[in-house]
Amino acid sequence: MQTEVRAQLDLDHFVAHEYPKVVAAVGLITGDRQGAADAVQDAILGYISSPPKQPVKNVAAWITVVASNRVRDAYRRQGAEQRALAKLGHVDEGVDDVVESLDIDVKNALMQLPTQQRQVATLHYLLDQSVETIAEGLGVSEGTVKTQLHRARKALAARLRKEDHHD
């Protein structure tokens, strides 16, 4: 029973303090801000209705990973039609605030990264998640996360240096 109370408190804290940031992170990871809000809400419902078997150390990271995977899976199933429909929806102001706080060149550079690099970079830098937490959430080794972060940093640095020279 105490585990259920702890999970509810963690979820309450997530909704009150981290929701817009996670929706923005999922939007950056997937390139679909409207789909991100829907996926985060679906992930929250999944967390409530069928909690993970193992205790979740970081609800925001868990929901970010689950929501990102749901958006990616939806793209695989629905293809171009889903992408077109996702662009028609309303975006929450809190989500826009988080995304808009990023430099336009940084956003563009992030969107050009391969999905896994974009995912780990967003989790690490936007949500301040540790390598260990990201690895646990994605179900990969810490070495894989470190490799993807290294590649993402290298690609972002090259892209941002290139943008600086165009000004």
N, C-alpha and C positions, 0 to 999 in steps of 0.2 A: 504494500500500500504506500509506503514511503517513497518508492521509486516513482509511482504515479503522481504523487504530489510534487516531487522534484521536477518531473517532466512538465507538469502543468505550469509551474513557476518559471521554468526555462522558456516555455512557449509564450507565456504572458510577457516576459521581458523581451523576447524576440519581437513580438508584434508591436509592443510599445516603443522600442528603441532601434530596432535593426531592419525592420521591414522595407522601408524605402531604399536603403543602401543595398539590401540583397536583391530587390527587384532590379535596381540599376545594374548591379553586378551581373545578374543573369542576362539582362538585356545586352550588356557589353560582350559577354561570352558568346551569346547566340546570334547577336545582330538583330534581335526581334524584341523591342521594348514592350509592345502590347502582349505578345505571347509570353513574355517574361512574367508579367503581372499575373496572368492566368495560371501559368505553371507554378509560381510561388504559392498561390492560393491552393492549387491542387496538392502541392507538396505538404502544406500545412494540414489540409484535410486528411491526407494519408498519414501524417505523423499522429494525428488525433485518433483516427479510426483504426489504424493498424500500426501501433508504435514499433520502432525497430527492436529486434530481439536483444541487442546489446545496448547498454546505456550510451546515449549520445553525449559526448563531451562538449560539443559546440553546436547548438541548434542552428545558428546562422549558416555555418559551413555545410551542415548536413542538408538543410533546405536548399541552399545554393546548388549543391551538386545534384540533388534529386530533381530540382526544377530545371536545371540546365539539360540534364539527360532527357527529361520529358519533352522539352522544346525540340531538341535534336531528333528524338524519336518521331515526333509529330511531323517534322520536315521530311524525314525519310518516308513516312507513310503517305503524306499528302502532297509533297512536292511543291511545284510552283503555285498551285491553287491556294495552298495554306499560306504561303508567303504573301500573296496578294491580299487575302482576307485579313491577315494579321495587321497590315498597315492601315486598315480602315478604323481601328478602334481608338478609344480615348486613353490618354496616358495620364497617370496620377501626377499632380504637381510635385510631390515629394520626390518621385522618381526623376522627373525632369531636373529638379534642383541638383541632385547628386550627379547626374550625367552632365549637365551643363556646367558644373563646377570644374570639370576636366578641360584642359586646354584642347582646342580643336585639333591640333596636330597630334596630340597624344591619343585622342579618340580615334582619329583616322589611322594612326599607326597600329593601335590595338586591333582595329577591325581587319587589318591586313594580315594579322598573324594567323597561323593555322589554329583550328579550334582548340586543341589541347593546350597549346602555348597561351592562347588568349584566356582560357579557363584558369590555368594555374597563375598566370600573371594577375588577373583580376582578383582572384581569391587572395593572393599574397599581398598585393599592393593596395587594392581598394578596400578589402575587408580585413586586412592585417592578420591573415591566417598564417600559422606556422607551417613549415614544410611537413611536419608530422601530421598536423590536422588535415592538410590537403591530401596527403597520401592516404590517410585513413578514409576520408570521405570519398575519394575517387577509386579506392580499392587498388591502388598501385603502390610500388615501393617508394621510399623517400628518395632513392637514387633517380627514379624516373621523374619525380617532381623537380628535383634539383637540375636534372638535365634539361627539362622543358623550360624551367625558369631561366637557365643560362642562355638557351637558344632565344627565348623571348627577349631577354635583356639585350642580347647582341643585335637582334633584328630591330628592336625599338630604337636602340642607340644609333644604328646606321640610318634608319628612316628619319629620326628626328634631326640628326646632323644634316641630312640631305635637305630637310625642310628649312633649317636655319640658313642654309646657303642661298635659298630662293628669295629671301627677304631683302 
